[in-house]
Amino acid sequence: MLQVQFIRQNKELVLERLGVKNFKEPGLVEEILALDDQRKKLTLEYDDTQAKVNSASKEIGKLMASGDKTAAEARKQEVAAFKQALGPISESLASVEKTLQDTLVKLPNLPGANVPVGKTPEDNVEVRGGGQKPVLAEGSVPHWDLAKKYDLIDFELGNKITGSGFPVYKNKGARLQRALISYFLDFNTAAGYIEMLPPYMVNEASAYGTGQLPDKEGQMYFVTEDNFYLIPTAEVPVTNIYRDEILKESDLPVKMTAYTPCFRREAGSYGKDVRGLNRLHQFEKVELVQLVKPDQSYTVLEEMVVHVEKLIQSLGLPYRILNLCGGDMGFTSAQTYDFEVYSAAQEKWLEVSSVSNFENYQTNRMKIRYKDENGKNQLLHSLNGSSLALPRILACLLENNQTPEGINIPEALQRYFGSDRISNG
């Protein structure tokens, strides 16, 4: 959430950056400033009236002490009138403050200075890439056929148990999934991230804190009786660990990693792009979260991008890194890099990670602060990234490493998987 003071002091910049993000309601900026003016006016009126109550109350005591009961009674009537006036003022102030808050959360985060101008994914800018696209042998097939051939994943069984988008991993498919999770967590903790295992459901305050509410409520599964949301990503519970906390400067940076299943309704998804593991309602992901001082967040963003890049390189997958344009960025992000790996059998690029800097957009909602060298409380910057999302990584590993003899396992995974190949033998 943007800060009102920042909007007021940088109105033209805010409007310009909202334009880069192709935001369709720039008039909200004027609404916010007008509501803030009302809030200030009502606050002043309330404070002035309360000051009159306090002043008159003090006079009553003095008049009673001097024996002037008539004047004291007159003052009491004034105090009663002032107190009666406070009620409507307080109610109006609370209403305006709520409307201001409800309007503020409708504004997305502002894109940073290095975000490309554009409206669609075609306008994203490729930063760099690596790895070689494999040349598959004749007769090679996509991962959903490989999953059936080697009895790795049962999509029909998932349909029976739950519905489409909930696959059942089996045998060596389940083992490979577990190997990837363990490898990703070890890779992250070796780089100084603290492993967390958070709840898979969150309350409304947590979903609001990271910006899933009110922007993405239609994409989340909701447990109605308990008012809990199934998490769409570990970012939500992990970042909220520090909600309403004031950290010491010596505690920074905070670096956390977590494995969780993720749940997304993916409303409106259909067609060939959702086949197999390409788009699921439940999937596994290992996440990175950092909380850092504001002057360090863009340096940390680039460091996190390099970290994820090394992880993908260690799996031997061809990849590319995209700097997302304003129109293709998430609501809460100030800058996002997407990682895509090449699916050789499908002959397409699949997104497997997003690494984002949210600046103080989330931490302002969650009131995550630190005490600076002057003893003043300052908002931290939050960042996160997928390290990695498993389904499409698994799909590409199966497709790109298939041979007539079986599916080769990358060297980095072999000790976790317990073998160098998947075969029917």
N, C-alpha and C positions, 0 to 999 in steps of 0.2 A: 504494500500500500504506500502510495506517495504521501509525503508530508505536506500539510496545508501551507506551512511557512515557505517551503521550497517552491510550491506552485505559485504562491503570491509573489515571491521575489524573482521568479524565472518564468513568468507566464508565457512569453514569446517562445522561449526555448522549449517549454513543455508542449506547446501547440505544434512546434516544428517537428519535435521528435515523435509525437503522436501521429503526425502525418507520415513519417517514415514507417511506422508500424501499421499504416493504413487503418487507423482507428476511425470508426464511422460516427462517433458521437463527440466531437470536439467541444460542442456546446456545454458539456458537463463541466468543463473548466470554469466557465463563468458562473454556472450554478453553484459550484463548490465555493467560489470566492464570495458570492452573494450570501450563501448560508453561513459562511465564516463571519461575514460582517454582522449578520443577525445574531450569531452566537456571541460575538464581542459586545454588541449593544445590550443584549439581555444580561450578559455576565456583569457588565458595568452597572446596569440598573439594579440587579440583585445585590451586588456588593454595596452600592450606595444605600439601598434600603436597609440592608443588614447593618451598615455602619450607623444609620439613624437609630435603629433598634438598640444597638450597643451603647450609643451616646446617651439616648434618653433613659435607658436602664440605669446607667451610672448616676444621672441627675436625680432619679427617683430616690436612690439611696441617700444622696446628700440632702435632698429636701426633707425626707423622713427624719433624718438625723437632726435637722435644724427645727423640726416641729411644724413645717409648712405642709400639712397634710392635704390642703386644697390644691396646691400646685402639684403635689406628688400624684394625686388622683388624676389631674389633668394630663400629666405625663404618662400615666399608666394607660389612659385611653389612647394617647398617641402611639404608644408601643403596640397596643392591641391592633390598631389600624395598620401600622407598618407590617406587623406579623401576618395580618390577613392578606396584605398585598403581596407578601413573599410567595404565597402558595401558587397563584396564577403565573407569576414570573418564573418560578422554579419549574412548573409544568411546561411552560413554553420553551424554556431553556433546554429541558430534557428532550422535548420533541425535536427541536432544531438540531441538537447534537446527534440524535439518532439518525435524522434525515441526512445530516452531513456525513456521518460515518457510512451510511448505506450508499451514498452517492460516491464517496471516495473509493470504495472497493470496486466500483464499476470501471475505474480507470486502470488500464494495464500498466505494467512497468514500462519505463522509457527505454528504447534501444540505445545502447552505447555508441560511442563515436565510431567504432570500427564495424558496425553492422551495415551490410550492403543495402542499398535501396532496391526494393522489388516487391512484387505482390504474390508470386507463386514459387513453388519449388524450382522451377526452371531458372529463377533469378538468383538462386543460391550460388555461392562462389566456391569452387574447389580450391582448397589451400594446398594440399599435397596428397600423395598416395604412395602405395608401395605394394610389393609382391607381384607375382606373375599369375595371370589367369591360366588355369590348367587346361590342357588339351585332353579331353576325355576320349576314352576308347569307344569305338562303335558299339552301339547298343546300351550306352549309359542312360540312366533314368533319373528322374527327380527323387527327392528324399522320401516322398510318401510311398513310392514304389519300393525303394530300398528298405524302408521301415517294415513293409509287409514281407519282403523277401527274406530278411534276416530276423523277423519277429521282434522288432525293437519297440514299435509304438503301435497301439491299436486305437485308431480313430473311431471306429464303429462301436467299440466297447465303451468309449467315453460318451458317445451319443446315448447309449443305452442307460448308463449310470446317471448322467446329468443332462447332456445336450451337446450340440456342436460347439467346438472351441474348448473342450475339456478332454484332451487326449489322455490315454493311459500308457505310461512308459513301462516296458517289460524287459525282463532278462538283461541282455547287454545294453539295451537302450536306457534302462533305469540306472545301470551301473555307469554308463557314460555321462548321464545327467549328474549323478553324484560326484563323479570325477571332476567335471567342469566346475561345480560349485566349490569343491575343496581346493582346487587349483587356483581359482579366482580369489578366494579368501586368503590363501597363503601368499599369493602374489601381492595382495594389497597390504596385508599385515607386515610383510617384509619391507614395505615402503613407509612404515610408520603409522599406518591406520589402525585404530583400535577396533577390534571386532565387537559388534553388538548383535543381539538377537531380540528384536523388539516384538511387541504384539502385532498380530495381523489384522486387528480391528482398531479403529480410533474413534474418539468422540468428535462432536461437531467443532469444538474449539481447535482441535488439532488439524482437522481438514481445512478449517478457515485459515489457520496460521500459515500454512504453506501455499495457500491460494487455490486449493481445489474447490473450495466454496467461496463465493457463490458461482464460480465460473464453470465448474465441471461436474455439478451434481448429477447430471444426466448420464455421465459415464461411469459412475460408481454404483456398486451394489450396496443397498441400504438395509440394515437389520431394523425393521420398523419398531418392534416392541422395546428394544433397548436403545434406540437412537445411536447406533454404531454404524460406521462405514467400513466395509472391507477395503483394505489399502490398495490403491492403484500402483504404488511404488513404495519402497522402503524409505524414500525421502521423507514421507509424511511423518511416521513415528520417530524416525531417527533425529530429524531436525527439531522436532518438538520436545526432545529430551531437555533442551535448554530454554524452553519457553518460560518467560518471566524470570529469567536468571540474569544476574550481573556477574560477569567473569572478571578475574584478575588479568591484567595484561600478561603476567607470567604464565597463564594457562593457555595462551594462544600460540599457534593456531590449534584449533580442535579438529582432529582428523578421525573420522569414523567410517567403518565399512560394515555392511550387513547383508546377509542373505535372507530373502523372504520370497514366498509366492506372492504374485501380484494378481489383482482381479480387476478387469475392465469390461464394461458392457459392450464397448465398441459398437454403439448404435449406428446403424446405417451401413455397416461393412458388408460387402457382398462381392460375388464374382470371383474371377480366377486368382486375384491377389490375396484371398483369404484361405486358399487351399493348403492342406497339410499344416505345417508349423508357421506359416507366414503371418497369421494373425489369430490370436487365441483370446479367450475370455479369462483363462487362468494360465499363468506362466511363471517361471522362476527367473529371478534376477539377483545379481549381486550389485550393491550400490555403494557409491562413495559420497560422503558429505563432509564439507569443511566449513568452519566458522573462522573468519580471519579479520584482521584490521582493514579498514576501508582502503588505505593506501597500498595494500598488498594484493587485493583481490584479482586484479587482471594479470598480475604475474603468476599467481596461484592457478588461475584459469588455464594459462598456457602450460603450466607444470602438470596439471591434471590431464590435459590433452596428450601430452607426451607419455604420461603413465599408461593411459588407455591404449595409445598407439603401440607401445612396447608389448602390451599384453596380446594384442591382436597379431603383432609380428611373431610372437612366440608360438602362435598356433599355425603359422605358415599360410595365413589367408590373405588373398589380395584385397586391398582396402583403399578407400579414399576418405578424406576429411573435408567436410563442407562447412563454410561459414554461412549460417542461415541469414537470409534477407529479412527485412522488417516484417513483411507480410506473411512469412512462413514460421515466425517465432512463436513460442508459447506466450500466454498471457502474462506470466509472472517474470519472464526472463529479460535480462538486459543484454545478454549476448549468448548465443548457443552455437556449439560446433556439433554437427552430426557425423557419426562414423557409419559408413556403409561397407559391407563386404560383398564380394561377387559370388553369386550362386551360379556355378558353371552349368548345371543341367537345366536350370530355368532361364539361364542367360539374362540375368537381371541383377541389379544392385539391391541389397536389402539392408535397411537400417538396423544397427545392433547396439548403438549407444548414442546418447546425447549428453554433452558436458556443458553445463550452464553456469553463468554468474548471475545471481539475482540482486546483486548489490544489497541495499537495505530494504528492499521491497517486502521480503518475508520477515526479516527481523523486526521491522517496524510493527507488523501485525502481532508478532509473538513477543515483542519487547525483550529481545535478546541483546544485551548490552555488555560493555566492558568499561572498567574504570581506567581512564587514561592517566598519563603521568601528572596531570594537574588535578587529579581526583574527580574529574567530571565524567559523568556517565555518557557514553557514546554508543550508537547503534553499530553492531558488527555487520559484516557482509557475509552472506551465505552462498555456497556453491554446491553443486552435486553433479554426479555423472554415473552412467551405467558402466559397470565394470565386471561382467557384461550381462546383457539380457541373453538368456540361453536359447530360446527356440530357434531363432534364425542363425545363430552361431552353430547350433547342432545341425541344422539343415545344410548349411554350407560345408561343414566338416564331412558329413555323410556324402554329399554330392561330389565335392571337389576331390575327395580321397578315394573314390570308388575305383576298383580295378576288377578284372575278370576273376581274380582269386579272392576278393573280399574288399573290405574297407580299411585302409591304413589309418592308424592312430598317430597323431603328431607326437614327436618325441617328448615334448613337455608334459604330455598327459599320460604317458605310458605307465609310470610308476603309480599314478592314481587309479588308472583303469585296470592295471594288472596284466596288460597284454599289448602287443603292437598291432593287432589286427582284429577286425570282426569278420568272421566267416561262418559258413554253415557246417564246417567240418568239425 
